[in-house]
Amino acid sequence: MYIALRSGLAERVNDKESIVRSYAVIALCKLIGTEDPDDLEFGEQSISEIVLDSLCLDPAVSVAHFIF
């Protein structure tokens, strides 16, 4: 269940709608403390990396602004 939720949210971070991306990042933020780095596949981004990349690289200013 956790893996399906995590991967679904990670996909939504790249959605075409900025509001969907915003909510995906918010949901991923709630999961950051639950992730064990030892469980990640080789080369797989951690949740914190996904969130930071999204906040830094998202073309819509509203994504980062909506979260903070």
mmCIF file of the N, C-alpha and C atoms, coordinates in Angstrom:
data_MODEL
# 
_entry.id   MODEL 
# 
loop_
_atom_site.group_PDB 
_atom_site.id 
_atom_site.type_symbol 
_atom_site.label_atom_id 
_atom_site.label_alt_id 
_atom_site.label_comp_id 
_atom_site.label_asym_id 
_atom_site.label_entity_id 
_atom_site.label_seq_id 
_atom_site.pdbx_PDB_ins_code 
_atom_site.Cartn_x 
_atom_site.Cartn_y 
_atom_site.Cartn_z 
_atom_site.occupancy 
_atom_site.B_iso_or_equiv 
_atom_site.pdbx_formal_charge 
_atom_site.auth_seq_id 
_atom_site.auth_comp_id 
_atom_site.auth_asym_id 
_atom_site.auth_atom_id 
_atom_site.pdbx_PDB_model_num 
ATOM 1   N N  . MET A 1 1  ? 0.823  -1.188 0.000   1.00 0.00 ? 1  MET A N  1 
ATOM 2   C CA . MET A 1 1  ? 0.000  0.000  0.000   1.00 0.00 ? 1  MET A CA 1 
ATOM 3   C C  . MET A 1 1  ? 0.876  1.264  0.000   1.00 0.00 ? 1  MET A C  1 
ATOM 4   N N  . TYR A 1 2  ? 1.892  1.279  0.860   1.00 0.00 ? 2  TYR A N  1 
ATOM 5   C CA . TYR A 1 2  ? 2.775  2.433  0.956   1.00 0.00 ? 2  TYR A CA 1 
ATOM 6   C C  . TYR A 1 2  ? 3.490  2.684  -0.370  1.00 0.00 ? 2  TYR A C  1 
ATOM 7   N N  . ILE A 1 3  ? 3.982  1.631  -0.982  1.00 0.00 ? 3  ILE A N  1 
ATOM 8   C CA . ILE A 1 3  ? 4.723  1.769  -2.237  1.00 0.00 ? 3  ILE A CA 1 
ATOM 9   C C  . ILE A 1 3  ? 3.815  2.303  -3.340  1.00 0.00 ? 3  ILE A C  1 
ATOM 10  N N  . ALA A 1 4  ? 2.580  1.831  -3.379  1.00 0.00 ? 4  ALA A N  1 
ATOM 11  C CA . ALA A 1 4  ? 1.630  2.312  -4.388  1.00 0.00 ? 4  ALA A CA 1 
ATOM 12  C C  . ALA A 1 4  ? 1.309  3.787  -4.163  1.00 0.00 ? 4  ALA A C  1 
ATOM 13  N N  . LEU A 1 5  ? 1.115  4.177  -2.917  1.00 0.00 ? 5  LEU A N  1 
ATOM 14  C CA . LEU A 1 5  ? 0.837  5.575  -2.589  1.00 0.00 ? 5  LEU A CA 1 
ATOM 15  C C  . LEU A 1 5  ? 2.018  6.458  -2.955  1.00 0.00 ? 5  LEU A C  1 
ATOM 16  N N  . ARG A 1 6  ? 3.211  6.031  -2.557  1.00 0.00 ? 6  ARG A N  1 
ATOM 17  C CA . ARG A 1 6  ? 4.422  6.804  -2.835  1.00 0.00 ? 6  ARG A CA 1 
ATOM 18  C C  . ARG A 1 6  ? 4.643  6.977  -4.332  1.00 0.00 ? 6  ARG A C  1 
ATOM 19  N N  . SER A 1 7  ? 4.529  5.902  -5.085  1.00 0.00 ? 7  SER A N  1 
ATOM 20  C CA . SER A 1 7  ? 4.768  5.997  -6.528  1.00 0.00 ? 7  SER A CA 1 
ATOM 21  C C  . SER A 1 7  ? 3.676  6.804  -7.219  1.00 0.00 ? 7  SER A C  1 
ATOM 22  N N  . GLY A 1 8  ? 2.434  6.676  -6.769  1.00 0.00 ? 8  GLY A N  1 
ATOM 23  C CA . GLY A 1 8  ? 1.352  7.482  -7.347  1.00 0.00 ? 8  GLY A CA 1 
ATOM 24  C C  . GLY A 1 8  ? 1.548  8.964  -7.114  1.00 0.00 ? 8  GLY A C  1 
ATOM 25  N N  . LEU A 1 9  ? 1.963  9.312  -5.898  1.00 0.00 ? 9  LEU A N  1 
ATOM 26  C CA . LEU A 1 9  ? 2.210  10.722 -5.591  1.00 0.00 ? 9  LEU A CA 1 
ATOM 27  C C  . LEU A 1 9  ? 3.435  11.244 -6.351  1.00 0.00 ? 9  LEU A C  1 
ATOM 28  N N  . ALA A 1 10 ? 4.448  10.411 -6.471  1.00 0.00 ? 10 ALA A N  1 
ATOM 29  C CA . ALA A 1 10 ? 5.645  10.817 -7.216  1.00 0.00 ? 10 ALA A CA 1 
ATOM 30  C C  . ALA A 1 10 ? 5.297  11.099 -8.678  1.00 0.00 ? 10 ALA A C  1 
ATOM 31  N N  . GLU A 1 11 ? 4.370  10.343 -9.243  1.00 0.00 ? 11 GLU A N  1 
ATOM 32  C CA . GLU A 1 11 ? 3.924  10.600 -10.619 1.00 0.00 ? 11 GLU A CA 1 
ATOM 33  C C  . GLU A 1 11 ? 3.136  11.906 -10.700 1.00 0.00 ? 11 GLU A C  1 
ATOM 34  N N  . ARG A 1 12 ? 2.325  12.177 -9.700  1.00 0.00 ? 12 ARG A N  1 
ATOM 35  C CA . ARG A 1 12 ? 1.488  13.385 -9.694  1.00 0.00 ? 12 ARG A CA 1 
ATOM 36  C C  . ARG A 1 12 ? 2.308  14.657 -9.546  1.00 0.00 ? 12 ARG A C  1 
ATOM 37  N N  . VAL A 1 13 ? 3.539  14.545 -9.076  1.00 0.00 ? 13 VAL A N  1 
ATOM 38  C CA . VAL A 1 13 ? 4.414  15.718 -8.960  1.00 0.00 ? 13 VAL A CA 1 
ATOM 39  C C  . VAL A 1 13 ? 4.690  16.298 -10.344 1.00 0.00 ? 13 VAL A C  1 
ATOM 40  N N  . ASN A 1 14 ? 4.524  15.499 -11.383 1.00 0.00 ? 14 ASN A N  1 
ATOM 41  C CA . ASN A 1 14 ? 4.754  15.943 -12.763 1.00 0.00 ? 14 ASN A CA 1 
ATOM 42  C C  . ASN A 1 14 ? 3.456  16.150 -13.535 1.00 0.00 ? 14 ASN A C  1 
ATOM 43  N N  . ASP A 1 15 ? 2.335  16.220 -12.846 1.00 0.00 ? 15 ASP A N  1 
ATOM 44  C CA . ASP A 1 15 ? 1.034  16.400 -13.495 1.00 0.00 ? 15 ASP A CA 1 
ATOM 45  C C  . ASP A 1 15 ? 0.994  17.729 -14.243 1.00 0.00 ? 15 ASP A C  1 
ATOM 46  N N  . LYS A 1 16 ? 0.128  17.830 -15.246 1.00 0.00 ? 16 LYS A N  1 
ATOM 47  C CA . LYS A 1 16 ? 0.037  19.078 -16.017 1.00 0.00 ? 16 LYS A CA 1 
ATOM 48  C C  . LYS A 1 16 ? -0.646 20.196 -15.233 1.00 0.00 ? 16 LYS A C  1 
ATOM 49  N N  . GLU A 1 17 ? -1.456 19.842 -14.247 1.00 0.00 ? 17 GLU A N  1 
ATOM 50  C CA . GLU A 1 17 ? -2.164 20.845 -13.437 1.00 0.00 ? 17 GLU A CA 1 
ATOM 51  C C  . GLU A 1 17 ? -1.337 21.207 -12.203 1.00 0.00 ? 17 GLU A C  1 
ATOM 52  N N  . SER A 1 18 ? -1.099 22.495 -12.006 1.00 0.00 ? 18 SER A N  1 
ATOM 53  C CA . SER A 1 18 ? -0.260 22.926 -10.882 1.00 0.00 ? 18 SER A CA 1 
ATOM 54  C C  . SER A 1 18 ? -0.891 22.612 -9.530  1.00 0.00 ? 18 SER A C  1 
ATOM 55  N N  . ILE A 1 19 ? -2.198 22.648 -9.425  1.00 0.00 ? 19 ILE A N  1 
ATOM 56  C CA . ILE A 1 19 ? -2.859 22.349 -8.156  1.00 0.00 ? 19 ILE A CA 1 
ATOM 57  C C  . ILE A 1 19 ? -2.658 20.884 -7.781  1.00 0.00 ? 19 ILE A C  1 
ATOM 58  N N  . VAL A 1 20 ? -2.667 19.996 -8.766  1.00 0.00 ? 20 VAL A N  1 
ATOM 59  C CA . VAL A 1 20 ? -2.421 18.568 -8.519  1.00 0.00 ? 20 VAL A CA 1 
ATOM 60  C C  . VAL A 1 20 ? -0.980 18.380 -8.047  1.00 0.00 ? 20 VAL A C  1 
ATOM 61  N N  . ARG A 1 21 ? -0.044 19.066 -8.693  1.00 0.00 ? 21 ARG A N  1 
ATOM 62  C CA . ARG A 1 21 ? 1.357  18.985 -8.273  1.00 0.00 ? 21 ARG A CA 1 
ATOM 63  C C  . ARG A 1 21 ? 1.519  19.491 -6.846  1.00 0.00 ? 21 ARG A C  1 
ATOM 64  N N  . SER A 1 22 ? 0.828  20.569 -6.506  1.00 0.00 ? 22 SER A N  1 
ATOM 65  C CA . SER A 1 22 ? 0.906  21.126 -5.156  1.00 0.00 ? 22 SER A CA 1 
ATOM 66  C C  . SER A 1 22 ? 0.420  20.130 -4.108  1.00 0.00 ? 22 SER A C  1 
ATOM 67  N N  . TYR A 1 23 ? -0.729 19.531 -4.346  1.00 0.00 ? 23 TYR A N  1 
ATOM 68  C CA . TYR A 1 23 ? -1.268 18.567 -3.393  1.00 0.00 ? 23 TYR A CA 1 
ATOM 69  C C  . TYR A 1 23 ? -0.405 17.310 -3.303  1.00 0.00 ? 23 TYR A C  1 
ATOM 70  N N  . ALA A 1 24 ? 0.205  16.914 -4.405  1.00 0.00 ? 24 ALA A N  1 
ATOM 71  C CA . ALA A 1 24 ? 1.097  15.755 -4.377  1.00 0.00 ? 24 ALA A CA 1 
ATOM 72  C C  . ALA A 1 24 ? 2.314  16.040 -3.507  1.00 0.00 ? 24 ALA A C  1 
ATOM 73  N N  . VAL A 1 25 ? 2.872  17.233 -3.622  1.00 0.00 ? 25 VAL A N  1 
ATOM 74  C CA . VAL A 1 25 ? 4.027  17.600 -2.804  1.00 0.00 ? 25 VAL A CA 1 
ATOM 75  C C  . VAL A 1 25 ? 3.633  17.678 -1.328  1.00 0.00 ? 25 VAL A C  1 
ATOM 76  N N  . ILE A 1 26 ? 2.478  18.226 -1.040  1.00 0.00 ? 26 ILE A N  1 
ATOM 77  C CA . ILE A 1 26 ? 2.007  18.297 0.350   1.00 0.00 ? 26 ILE A CA 1 
ATOM 78  C C  . ILE A 1 26 ? 1.864  16.889 0.927   1.00 0.00 ? 26 ILE A C  1 
ATOM 79  N N  . ALA A 1 27 ? 1.278  15.993 0.176   1.00 0.00 ? 27 ALA A N  1 
ATOM 80  C CA . ALA A 1 27 ? 1.107  14.613 0.646   1.00 0.00 ? 27 ALA A CA 1 
ATOM 81  C C  . ALA A 1 27 ? 2.456  13.921 0.826   1.00 0.00 ? 27 ALA A C  1 
ATOM 82  N N  . LEU A 1 28 ? 3.379  14.156 -0.093  1.00 0.00 ? 28 LEU A N  1 
ATOM 83  C CA . LEU A 1 28 ? 4.706  13.557 0.041   1.00 0.00 ? 28 LEU A CA 1 
ATOM 84  C C  . LEU A 1 28 ? 5.433  14.092 1.272   1.00 0.00 ? 28 LEU A C  1 
ATOM 85  N N  . CYS A 1 29 ? 5.232  15.360 1.588   1.00 0.00 ? 29 CYS A N  1 
ATOM 86  C CA . CYS A 1 29 ? 5.853  15.938 2.787   1.00 0.00 ? 29 CYS A CA 1 
ATOM 87  C C  . CYS A 1 29 ? 5.416  15.190 4.044   1.00 0.00 ? 29 CYS A C  1 
ATOM 88  N N  . LYS A 1 30 ? 4.202  14.738 4.061   1.00 0.00 ? 30 LYS A N  1 
ATOM 89  C CA . LYS A 1 30 ? 3.686  13.995 5.212   1.00 0.00 ? 30 LYS A CA 1 
ATOM 90  C C  . LYS A 1 30 ? 4.312  12.602 5.317   1.00 0.00 ? 30 LYS A C  1 
ATOM 91  N N  . LEU A 1 31 ? 4.877  12.104 4.221   1.00 0.00 ? 31 LEU A N  1 
ATOM 92  C CA . LEU A 1 31 ? 5.493  10.779 4.208   1.00 0.00 ? 31 LEU A CA 1 
ATOM 93  C C  . LEU A 1 31 ? 7.006  10.797 4.418   1.00 0.00 ? 31 LEU A C  1 
ATOM 94  N N  . ILE A 1 32 ? 7.619  11.965 4.446   1.00 0.00 ? 32 ILE A N  1 
ATOM 95  C CA . ILE A 1 32 ? 9.085  12.042 4.510   1.00 0.00 ? 32 ILE A CA 1 
ATOM 96  C C  . ILE A 1 32 ? 9.643  11.256 5.692   1.00 0.00 ? 32 ILE A C  1 
ATOM 97  N N  . GLY A 1 33 ? 9.067  11.403 6.857   1.00 0.00 ? 33 GLY A N  1 
ATOM 98  C CA . GLY A 1 33 ? 9.596  10.728 8.035   1.00 0.00 ? 33 GLY A CA 1 
ATOM 99  C C  . GLY A 1 33 ? 9.378  9.231  8.067   1.00 0.00 ? 33 GLY A C  1 
ATOM 100 N N  . THR A 1 34 ? 8.563  8.716  7.175   1.00 0.00 ? 34 THR A N  1 
ATOM 101 C CA . THR A 1 34 ? 8.246  7.285  7.185   1.00 0.00 ? 34 THR A CA 1 
ATOM 102 C C  . THR A 1 34 ? 9.139  6.470  6.250   1.00 0.00 ? 34 THR A C  1 
ATOM 103 N N  . GLU A 1 35 ? 9.950  7.141  5.477   1.00 0.00 ? 35 GLU A N  1 
ATOM 104 C CA . GLU A 1 35 ? 10.754 6.446  4.474   1.00 0.00 ? 35 GLU A CA 1 
ATOM 105 C C  . GLU A 1 35 ? 12.081 5.977  5.064   1.00 0.00 ? 35 GLU A C  1 
ATOM 106 N N  . ASP A 1 36 ? 12.421 4.736  4.793   1.00 0.00 ? 36 ASP A N  1 
ATOM 107 C CA . ASP A 1 36 ? 13.703 4.178  5.203   1.00 0.00 ? 36 ASP A CA 1 
ATOM 108 C C  . ASP A 1 36 ? 14.642 4.203  4.003   1.00 0.00 ? 36 ASP A C  1 
ATOM 109 N N  . PRO A 1 37 ? 15.736 4.946  4.079   1.00 0.00 ? 37 PRO A N  1 
ATOM 110 C CA . PRO A 1 37 ? 16.650 5.038  2.931   1.00 0.00 ? 37 PRO A CA 1 
ATOM 111 C C  . PRO A 1 37 ? 17.198 3.682  2.477   1.00 0.00 ? 37 PRO A C  1 
ATOM 112 N N  . ASP A 1 38 ? 17.253 2.720  3.378   1.00 0.00 ? 38 ASP A N  1 
ATOM 113 C CA . ASP A 1 38 ? 17.757 1.397  3.007   1.00 0.00 ? 38 ASP A CA 1 
ATOM 114 C C  . ASP A 1 38 ? 16.781 0.632  2.115   1.00 0.00 ? 38 ASP A C  1 
ATOM 115 N N  . ASP A 1 39 ? 15.522 1.053  2.092   1.00 0.00 ? 39 ASP A N  1 
ATOM 116 C CA . ASP A 1 39 ? 14.517 0.376  1.278   1.00 0.00 ? 39 ASP A CA 1 
ATOM 117 C C  . ASP A 1 39 ? 14.455 0.880  -0.164  1.00 0.00 ? 39 ASP A C  1 
ATOM 118 N N  . LEU A 1 40 ? 15.177 1.938  -0.474  1.00 0.00 ? 40 LEU A N  1 
ATOM 119 C CA . LEU A 1 40 ? 15.144 2.513  -1.819  1.00 0.00 ? 40 LEU A CA 1 
ATOM 120 C C  . LEU A 1 40 ? 15.949 1.653  -2.791  1.00 0.00 ? 40 LEU A C  1 
ATOM 121 N N  . GLU A 1 41 ? 15.444 1.562  -3.994  1.00 0.00 ? 41 GLU A N  1 
ATOM 122 C CA . GLU A 1 41 ? 16.170 0.884  -5.067  1.00 0.00 ? 41 GLU A CA 1 
ATOM 123 C C  . GLU A 1 41 ? 17.378 1.737  -5.442  1.00 0.00 ? 41 GLU A C  1 
ATOM 124 N N  . PHE A 1 42 ? 18.389 1.121  -6.040  1.00 0.00 ? 42 PHE A N  1 
ATOM 125 C CA . PHE A 1 42 ? 19.564 1.866  -6.480  1.00 0.00 ? 42 PHE A CA 1 
ATOM 126 C C  . PHE A 1 42 ? 19.149 2.928  -7.488  1.00 0.00 ? 42 PHE A C  1 
ATOM 127 N N  . GLY A 1 43 ? 19.520 4.159  -7.255  1.00 0.00 ? 43 GLY A N  1 
ATOM 128 C CA . GLY A 1 43 ? 19.210 5.263  -8.160  1.00 0.00 ? 43 GLY A CA 1 
ATOM 129 C C  . GLY A 1 43 ? 17.842 5.881  -7.955  1.00 0.00 ? 43 GLY A C  1 
ATOM 130 N N  . GLU A 1 44 ? 17.030 5.318  -7.072  1.00 0.00 ? 44 GLU A N  1 
ATOM 131 C CA . GLU A 1 44 ? 15.691 5.845  -6.820  1.00 0.00 ? 44 GLU A CA 1 
ATOM 132 C C  . GLU A 1 44 ? 15.787 7.071  -5.910  1.00 0.00 ? 44 GLU A C  1 
ATOM 133 N N  . GLN A 1 45 ? 15.057 8.113  -6.265  1.00 0.00 ? 45 GLN A N  1 
ATOM 134 C CA . GLN A 1 45 ? 15.046 9.324  -5.460  1.00 0.00 ? 45 GLN A CA 1 
ATOM 135 C C  . GLN A 1 45 ? 14.284 9.106  -4.161  1.00 0.00 ? 45 GLN A C  1 
ATOM 136 N N  . SER A 1 46 ? 14.791 9.722  -3.097  1.00 0.00 ? 46 SER A N  1 
ATOM 137 C CA . SER A 1 46 ? 14.050 9.694  -1.839  1.00 0.00 ? 46 SER A CA 1 
ATOM 138 C C  . SER A 1 46 ? 12.900 10.691 -1.931  1.00 0.00 ? 46 SER A C  1 
ATOM 139 N N  . ILE A 1 47 ? 11.975 10.586 -1.008  1.00 0.00 ? 47 ILE A N  1 
ATOM 140 C CA . ILE A 1 47 ? 10.844 11.524 -1.001  1.00 0.00 ? 47 ILE A CA 1 
ATOM 141 C C  . ILE A 1 47 ? 11.336 12.948 -0.814  1.00 0.00 ? 47 ILE A C  1 
ATOM 142 N N  . SER A 1 48 ? 12.300 13.142 0.061   1.00 0.00 ? 48 SER A N  1 
ATOM 143 C CA . SER A 1 48 ? 12.800 14.504 0.272   1.00 0.00 ? 48 SER A CA 1 
ATOM 144 C C  . SER A 1 48 ? 13.444 15.064 -0.989  1.00 0.00 ? 48 SER A C  1 
ATOM 145 N N  . GLU A 1 49 ? 14.118 14.235 -1.770  1.00 0.00 ? 49 GLU A N  1 
ATOM 146 C CA . GLU A 1 49 ? 14.695 14.699 -3.035  1.00 0.00 ? 49 GLU A CA 1 
ATOM 147 C C  . GLU A 1 49 ? 13.605 15.063 -4.036  1.00 0.00 ? 49 GLU A C  1 
ATOM 148 N N  . ILE A 1 50 ? 12.554 14.260 -4.089  1.00 0.00 ? 50 ILE A N  1 
ATOM 149 C CA . ILE A 1 50 ? 11.440 14.545 -4.992  1.00 0.00 ? 50 ILE A CA 1 
ATOM 150 C C  . ILE A 1 50 ? 10.793 15.875 -4.629  1.00 0.00 ? 50 ILE A C  1 
ATOM 151 N N  . VAL A 1 51 ? 10.567 16.083 -3.334  1.00 0.00 ? 51 VAL A N  1 
ATOM 152 C CA . VAL A 1 51 ? 9.932  17.316 -2.867  1.00 0.00 ? 51 VAL A CA 1 
ATOM 153 C C  . VAL A 1 51 ? 10.823 18.521 -3.160  1.00 0.00 ? 51 VAL A C  1 
ATOM 154 N N  . LEU A 1 52 ? 12.103 18.427 -2.830  1.00 0.00 ? 52 LEU A N  1 
ATOM 155 C CA . LEU A 1 52 ? 13.013 19.553 -3.072  1.00 0.00 ? 52 LEU A CA 1 
ATOM 156 C C  . LEU A 1 52 ? 13.131 19.870 -4.559  1.00 0.00 ? 52 LEU A C  1 
ATOM 157 N N  . ASP A 1 53 ? 13.236 18.850 -5.392  1.00 0.00 ? 53 ASP A N  1 
ATOM 158 C CA . ASP A 1 53 ? 13.293 19.076 -6.839  1.00 0.00 ? 53 ASP A CA 1 
ATOM 159 C C  . ASP A 1 53 ? 12.029 19.768 -7.334  1.00 0.00 ? 53 ASP A C  1 
ATOM 160 N N  . SER A 1 54 ? 10.903 19.326 -6.834  1.00 0.00 ? 54 SER A N  1 
ATOM 161 C CA . SER A 1 54 ? 9.638  19.916 -7.252  1.00 0.00 ? 54 SER A CA 1 
ATOM 162 C C  . SER A 1 54 ? 9.552  21.385 -6.837  1.00 0.00 ? 54 SER A C  1 
ATOM 163 N N  . LEU A 1 55 ? 9.949  21.664 -5.614  1.00 0.00 ? 55 LEU A N  1 
ATOM 164 C CA . LEU A 1 55 ? 9.871  23.045 -5.131  1.00 0.00 ? 55 LEU A CA 1 
ATOM 165 C C  . LEU A 1 55 ? 10.859 23.956 -5.851  1.00 0.00 ? 55 LEU A C  1 
ATOM 166 N N  . CYS A 1 56 ? 12.007 23.419 -6.201  1.00 0.00 ? 56 CYS A N  1 
ATOM 167 C CA . CYS A 1 56 ? 13.024 24.240 -6.863  1.00 0.00 ? 56 CYS A CA 1 
ATOM 168 C C  . CYS A 1 56 ? 12.822 24.370 -8.368  1.00 0.00 ? 56 CYS A C  1 
ATOM 169 N N  . LEU A 1 57 ? 12.270 23.355 -8.991  1.00 0.00 ? 57 LEU A N  1 
ATOM 170 C CA . LEU A 1 57 ? 12.238 23.309 -10.457 1.00 0.00 ? 57 LEU A CA 1 
ATOM 171 C C  . LEU A 1 57 ? 10.865 23.469 -11.083 1.00 0.00 ? 57 LEU A C  1 
ATOM 172 N N  . ASP A 1 58 ? 9.822  23.499 -10.276 1.00 0.00 ? 58 ASP A N  1 
ATOM 173 C CA . ASP A 1 58 ? 8.478  23.588 -10.857 1.00 0.00 ? 58 ASP A CA 1 
ATOM 174 C C  . ASP A 1 58 ? 8.296  24.931 -11.537 1.00 0.00 ? 58 ASP A C  1 
ATOM 175 N N  . PRO A 1 59 ? 7.790  24.930 -12.766 1.00 0.00 ? 59 PRO A N  1 
ATOM 176 C CA . PRO A 1 59 ? 7.619  26.190 -13.503 1.00 0.00 ? 59 PRO A CA 1 
ATOM 177 C C  . PRO A 1 59 ? 6.540  27.095 -12.923 1.00 0.00 ? 59 PRO A C  1 
ATOM 178 N N  . ALA A 1 60 ? 5.604  26.545 -12.156 1.00 0.00 ? 60 ALA A N  1 
ATOM 179 C CA . ALA A 1 60 ? 4.529  27.342 -11.587 1.00 0.00 ? 60 ALA A CA 1 
ATOM 180 C C  . ALA A 1 60 ? 4.932  27.833 -10.195 1.00 0.00 ? 60 ALA A C  1 
ATOM 181 N N  . VAL A 1 61 ? 4.995  29.120 -10.042 1.00 0.00 ? 61 VAL A N  1 
ATOM 182 C CA . VAL A 1 61 ? 5.342  29.708 -8.746  1.00 0.00 ? 61 VAL A CA 1 
ATOM 183 C C  . VAL A 1 61 ? 4.326  29.302 -7.693  1.00 0.00 ? 61 VAL A C  1 
ATOM 184 N N  . SER A 1 62 ? 3.117  29.078 -8.110  1.00 0.00 ? 62 SER A N  1 
ATOM 185 C CA . SER A 1 62 ? 2.048  28.744 -7.163  1.00 0.00 ? 62 SER A CA 1 
ATOM 186 C C  . SER A 1 62 ? 2.292  27.432 -6.437  1.00 0.00 ? 62 SER A C  1 
ATOM 187 N N  . VAL A 1 63 ? 3.073  26.531 -7.010  1.00 0.00 ? 63 VAL A N  1 
ATOM 188 C CA . VAL A 1 63 ? 3.330  25.250 -6.356  1.00 0.00 ? 63 VAL A CA 1 
ATOM 189 C C  . VAL A 1 63 ? 4.102  25.484 -5.065  1.00 0.00 ? 63 VAL A C  1 
ATOM 190 N N  . ALA A 1 64 ? 5.210  26.187 -5.147  1.00 0.00 ? 64 ALA A N  1 
ATOM 191 C CA . ALA A 1 64 ? 6.009  26.461 -3.940  1.00 0.00 ? 64 ALA A CA 1 
ATOM 192 C C  . ALA A 1 64 ? 5.256  27.415 -3.011  1.00 0.00 ? 64 ALA A C  1 
ATOM 193 N N  . HIS A 1 65 ? 4.564  28.406 -3.564  1.00 0.00 ? 65 HIS A N  1 
ATOM 194 C CA . HIS A 1 65 ? 3.850  29.367 -2.750  1.00 0.00 ? 65 HIS A CA 1 
ATOM 195 C C  . HIS A 1 65 ? 2.683  28.720 -2.018  1.00 0.00 ? 65 HIS A C  1 
ATOM 196 N N  . PHE A 1 66 ? 1.987  27.809 -2.679  1.00 0.00 ? 66 PHE A N  1 
ATOM 197 C CA . PHE A 1 66 ? 0.835  27.132 -2.088  1.00 0.00 ? 66 PHE A CA 1 
ATOM 198 C C  . PHE A 1 66 ? 1.260  26.294 -0.876  1.00 0.00 ? 66 PHE A C  1 
ATOM 199 N N  . ILE A 1 67 ? 2.448  25.719 -0.950  1.00 0.00 ? 67 ILE A N  1 
ATOM 200 C CA . ILE A 1 67 ? 2.920  24.844 0.118   1.00 0.00 ? 67 ILE A CA 1 
ATOM 201 C C  . ILE A 1 67 ? 3.360  25.643 1.328   1.00 0.00 ? 67 ILE A C  1 
ATOM 202 N N  . PHE A 1 68 ? 3.981  26.774 1.092   1.00 0.00 ? 68 PHE A N  1 
ATOM 203 C CA . PHE A 1 68 ? 4.459  27.588 2.213   1.00 0.00 ? 68 PHE A CA 1 
ATOM 204 C C  . PHE A 1 68 ? 3.426  28.622 2.522   1.00 0.00 ? 68 PHE A C  1 
# 
